[in-house]
Amino acid sequence: MGHLDHATFGWLTPALSYVMACIGAALGLRCTVRALATTGRARRNWLITAATAIGTGIWTMHFVAMLGFSVTGTEIRYNVPLTILSLVVAMLVVGGGVFAVGYSRDRGRALVVGGLATGIGVASMHYLGMAAVRLHGEVIFDPVRVGLSVVIAVIAATAALWAALNITSPLAVAVASLVMGGAVSSMHYTGMFAVTVRVDPSSALLPGATAMQFVFPLAVGLGSYLFLTSAFVALSPTAVESAASAAAQRPLEGAAAP
């Protein structure tokens, strides 16, 4: 069995991946709160942004953490189509959960169904990402730990959707995001500790791209998207602020009328 190192660069990749998960969760929760305060096209757009943010945050968390993953006796490469598919799955499944919460009249049922579907989707993203790993040898999973990671993913997703329904203040959202980031990171490392690798030493060239060739540039790009979108959301007026601005504008328009 090859020796697995989950933190080749020390605490840098675990800490940075946790930060990315928290940013994605915070942005997604704030966008969902904005969505629930609006209707029509605005609600749809806010929910799309929320799903994209949470899905991107989860995916970026996973692959930033994977930058610190190494196995003695073999190099590691990534299948590009499967890696991209894992990102698409993360966004689509999280989107399903977010839209269930945003449009369902029965919030309790939406929370249960959305949390279950989103949690399974998050786990699917993780294991699709692991399926993209190419190395000299065989990757083996402990089914008990895999099952535990799926349970953690479902609980984390349900907690995030509950927070979106019940938490509105920025401070509470920040706290919920820290908890959500911790839950997502826990799910990831539980899944990683389910892995053992039977190394088959070889000098053959592995297919796929290295982490620095593909995963790192994509993670940096998605991380930049999260930061820029966070700034946009922070600067965008809330529904209450927009209503107050419109109310303040009416007397001025009346006074200016001939």
N, C-alpha and C positions, 0 to 999 in steps of 0.2 A: 504494500500500500504506500502511495506517495504521501509525504507530509504536506498538509494544507496550511497555508498561512492566510488568514483573513484580513490582516492589517500589515501588509508589506511595508507601508510607509508610516508605521506607527498609528497614532490616533488621528492623523490628518484625514484619511478617507472616511472613517466612521463618523467623525465630527462634522465634516463637510456634507456628507450624505444626510445626516440628521438635520442639518440646517436647511438643505434643499427640500426635505420632506415637510419641515415646518412652514417654509415659505409657501410651498404649493398648497398646503392645508389652509393656511391663513388667507391666502388669496381666494381660494375656492369658497371658503366659508363667507368671506365678505361679499363675494359676488352673488352667492345664494341668498344672503340677507337682502341685498339690493334687489334681486329678482323677485323675492316674495313681497316686496313693497311696491311692485309695478305690475302692469298688465300688458297683454298684447305682444308686439314685437320686442319691446324693451325687455320683458321678462325672458323671452326666448333667448335674446342675445346675451343677457347676463348669465343665464344657465349654461349656454354654450361656453362662455368664458370660464365659468366655474369648473365645468367638466374638463376643459382643456388644462386649466391650472392644476387641478388635483391630479389628473392623469400624468401630466408632464412632471409634476413634483415627485410622484411615486416612481416613475420610470427613471428620472435623473438620480433619485436617491439610490435605486438599485444599482445602476451602472457606475456611479461614482464610488459606491462601496466595492464594486467588482474591480475597480482599478487597483485596489489593494489586495486582490485575491491572487495567490500563486500556488503552484504545486511543484514540489521538488522533482526533478527528473524529466520535466516536460515544459515546453512553452505553451502558451494559451493563445488561441485565436477565436474570432467570433464570426459566425455565419451572418452576413449582412442582411439578407431578406428576413430571416427569423428575428433578428434584433429589431428591425423596423416594424415587423408585425407585432412584436410585444408592445411597442409604443402605441400602435393603432388600437390594439386590444384594450390597453389601459384607458385610453381616452373614451372609446366607445362604451365600455362597460360602466365606467364611472359616470359617463353621460346618461346612461339608462337609469342609474340610481338617482342622480341629481334631478332629472326630469320627472321621475316618479314622485319625488318629494315636491317639486315645484308645481305640478299640475293635478295631483291626486286630491280628491275631496276627502277621502278617508286617510288622514295622515298616519294613523297607527299602522294600517295595513301597508301603506307606502313605505313606512320606515322598516318594517320587517322584510318585505320583498326587496326593497331597494338595498338594504344592508346586506342581505344574503347574496343577491346578484352581484353587487359591487365587490363584496369580500372575495367571492369566488373569482371574479374578474381580476382583482389585484393578485391573487394567488396564481391565476393563469398567466398573468404578465410575468411574474417572477419565474415560473417554471418554463415558460417559453424562452425567457432570457437565458435560463440555464441550459435549455436544449440547444441554444445557439453556440454554446461553448464547444470549441474543438481543441482536443489535446491528444497526446500519445497515451492511450489507455482507455479505461472504461469508468464512467461516472456511475456510482451506485447510491441510491437514496434509501434512508431508513424510513419506512412507511409510517411509523408512529410519529416521528418528528415532522414528517411532511403533513400528516393530519393535524398536528398541533399548530403548525404554521398557518394552515387554512382557517382553523378556528380563530386564531389571533387576527387574521385578515378580516374575517366576517365581523368580529367584535369591534375592530378599529373602524371599519366602514360604517357600521350601524351607529357607533358613537359620533362619527363625523356628521352623518345625516341628522342625527338627533340634535346635535349642536346647531346645525344650520336652521332647524325648525324652532329652536327654543332660545338661542343666544343671539343678542343683537348688539350689545355694547362692545366697542373696540377692545377694551381690556379683557372681557370675558372671551372674545374670539381669540385673542392672543394666547390666553391660558389654554383654551381648547386646542389650539394649533400645536402648542408644545406637547400636549398629551398625545395628540394624533400623530405627530412626528415620531414620538417615542414608540407608539404602537406599531407604526409602519416599519420602523427600524428593527423592532423586536421580531416582527414577522419575517423580515429579510434574514436576520442572523439565525433565527430558529430554523428556517429553511436551509441556510448554508451549513449549519451544524448537522443537518441530516445527510450531508454529502460525504462520501468517501470515494477515493480515486484509486483504482488499480492501474498503476503505471506500466506501460509497455514501451520501454526505451526504444527510440528509433531516431534515425537521422533524416527520415523523409520529411519533405516540406508539408506543413499542415495547410489545408485550405482555409480561406477566410481572411479577415483583416485583424491586425493586432489592435489592442485597446487604444494605443496612442494614434494609430492611423485612422480609426473610425469612431470608437466609443467616446474618446476624450473630446474631439472636436464637436461631436453632436451634443454631448452633455454640456459643454460650455455654451453652445448656441441656445439650447433649451433653458439653461440657467439664466442667460441674458434675457431671454423672453420673459421669464418669471419676474425678474427684477424690473424690467420696463413696464410690464403689465401691472405690477404692484404700484408703480409710480402713477400710472394712468388712473387706476382705481382710487388711489389716495387723493388725487387731485380732482376727480369727478364729483360733482355735487350729488348728495343723496336726494331722495324723493322729497324729504322734508325741507331740505335747503332749497330745492328748486321751487317748491310751492311757496316758501317764504319770499323768495326773490320775485316770483310772479306777483304775489300780493303787494309787495312794496313797489313794484313797477306800475301798477294800475293807477294809483293817485297821481303819479308823475305824468302818465299819458293823458289822464283827464285834465290836468292843469295845462298841458301843452295844447289841448284841442281848442280851436277858435270858438 
